[in-house]
Amino acid sequence: RVMWVGRGPAPDNIGWCAQRLGLEVEQLSPECLDRRSAAGAACVLSSWSQSQTDLSGVADWAERSGVGLHVHLLDGEWRDILSHSQPVHYSLPVGIASISIESGLFNCAYAVYRDHQLRDVHFDVGYAWQTAYLSPNEGGSGAATPLYLDFCSIMLGWRALSRMARDGQSDGDGFEGSKAALECTVISARAADDAAFSEPRSMDAARIWAESQFQDTRTTRAQLETQLVRFEQEFLGGRSLTVEALSTGGGTRSINLALESVLLKAGKPPQDSRWKVLTGNPHLAVERAERRLGFELVRVVERGAIDVVGLEQMLVDPVVVAVYAQTLSYTDGISDRIGEVIRLVRTENLRRAKEGMAPVTLINDCCLAFSVLVHHNGTNGNPSLRVLDLAADNPEVPTMVTLDAHKHLGTDKGVSCVIGTAGTLSWLDGHVRVGSQPSKPELVRAIADLLMVGVAGYNSIYTTLAGEIRKAEAAIVAAGMAVVHVENKIEGSTVMAVEDPAGIMTRILKRRGHSFAYLFNLAPSHRESRCQTGWSLSLTPNSLRKVGPQGQTALEVFITDLIEVHQQVQRRPPLVLRWCRESSLVGILGSGGLVDSYIFSLLHTGPGWRRSLGEVVVRRFYTGLLDSGIVSSKKRLNPIKQLVRQLLMLVVVLGVLILQRRRIGGRTVLALGASSMLLGWRQMTR
């Protein structure tokens, strides 16, 4: 349970968050604490607006009870702090473990931690995902824009922030009467020959439309979401359906909402069991949702994709409530066999209908799959992967799909959608909104972007991109490299994933300015016979920009460098890999490979000291990057480098002295050694 300590009731959003996580809220006054036990409490919550005596007393009680106290600052309270003309400092009781700051003045809400171990848990790591990745819980790429905006505000300094806090009124998300709770937009069916979005609009026409939307205070979120979704339906299908939709700040949040709605619809699971979601090799967001929402994620995977044979066998389990399938995997660019998956789910739902059981829901992840959707519309010999069209043909299958407009449609960061057939997402109406939704300006700009390109424009752009990626992968294979899970890749895939024993090529290519996602544990059941490490690139049309001296594209420059580095490694293969596995620590260090993949692979070892070690190293490294910045001072611009250099000098001096030990008396050597050390440390501390 969560214990709320205050003289007034807990804010509504605390109750909503607790409900979402399956927790109960117990409300107490500060005077009651000494008569209450903290046993069974997940945390204690209190308000910043408590009097100093009350907050100190609650903090002391929490510290004695061994449970963390979390203090929540409302936007008005945060503005009061910043409204002082000069910077202020608060000395907080030791028992306060963390503080959260509501969004309003800032575009994001923030959490601040005193307990570094609690801060560690805020960062989610993957125990099964094969990409080196870490982000704050409920996080994802959608948080980038508001963070950048807040960074710019903070850099203006205290005086500007103080003025903003006093005089700047937050207009929220730009919509009149905006609510803190979720509310689905219902979008009606439309004619199959509706060609409203087929041709691009001129920049002037898009600008005039956008300005009219900014000026019209009656414009609602539902109206803008309807236009956004109807454009996306040109590639997702489902024109003949009435659908439900929610816009979100990113793919992670869209995935969370889809899973939450399934669980709300399912209700409480049978006693001593959990609801199950079947999947292949999904994004870390699904694994994180499993921990947060309490369902069981069951992987039915073969070479990166859903194993349809195993899926058919497991669907009959009555506690299975959803299947999560990907049209394009961020890990390795493969695609699940969506048509076969929906056929199997339909067969199972027909059986369940006869027995009066709830149907299984299909959740289709298309966040990164826009190019695949362009190439698989049911023409040119390719089967249709437009899942809302498939849902129209299979009404027995409740279906939801996620799509990020900010990944391949080219909108501002932080615009994503989850769209579902009737009766899927409406279960979320009135529930807590975790994280921000796109504001009115963000939605207007996004739709204007889409209108200027048009359906025909996107088809042309992604036909060109897919063709260049095909040529690049052909060159990679011709050079002797192996594409990861190539048997499950289909036309239109924009993710290139290549095996790289020990990460040797990755390390060299990084020095040439290229960056990747690191892959590890690619075939955990075949450690002895298959390569476990590699890299992946997720490509957008920006990769076709001209950057080379002879007019080469960025993709062509990369492929040229890749082939050169591969040939260099093949000419002088590391000897250590003849005796050690390329994914072992000895193999990686001995061959000059990338140690990151080994550290992340520790997370897959199951509960125990190895996983704990991996968690600490990964989390502390990333939090160090976020918190520490660049180490420097007025005296020394690069003190760490200078310290290491001087320590090495001391080691060399001591080594020389030890070698001379037989020539000179032992006491003389010790005296010289001590003198050298003192002189060295004195030099370093000046």
Protein Blocks (a to p, Z undefined) as FASTA:
>chain_A
ZZdddfbdcdfklmmmmmmnopacddddfklmmmpcfehiabdcddfkbcfklmmmmmmm
mmmnopacdddddfklmmmmmmpmbdcdddddfklmbdcddehjbmbdcdddfblmlmmm
mpccdfkbccdcdddehiajklmmmmmmmmmmmmnojklmmmmmmmmccehjopahiafb
dcddddddddfklcklmpccdfklmmmmmmmmmmmmkbcfklmmmmmmmmmmmmngomlp
ccdddddfbfklmmmmmmmmmmmmnopadehiacddddfbdcfklmmmmmmnopacdddd
eehiacfklmmmmmmpmkbcbdcddfbdfklopacdfklmmmmmmmmmmmmmmnopacdd
ddddfklmmmmmmmmnopghiacfbfklmmmmmmmlccdddddfklmnopaehiacdddd
ehilmmmgopacedjdddfklmmmmmmmmmmnommlmmmmmmmmmmmmmmmmmmmmmnop
acehkllgcehiabdcdddehhlmmmmmmmnopacdddehkllmlmmlpcfbdcdddddf
klmpcfbfnopafklmmmmmmmmmmmmmmmmgcfklmmpcfkbmklmmmnopafklmmmm
mmmnopajklmmmmmmmmmmmmmmmmnmpaddfklmblmlmmmmmmmmmmmmmmmmmmmm
mmpcfklmmmmmmmmmmmmmmmmmZZ
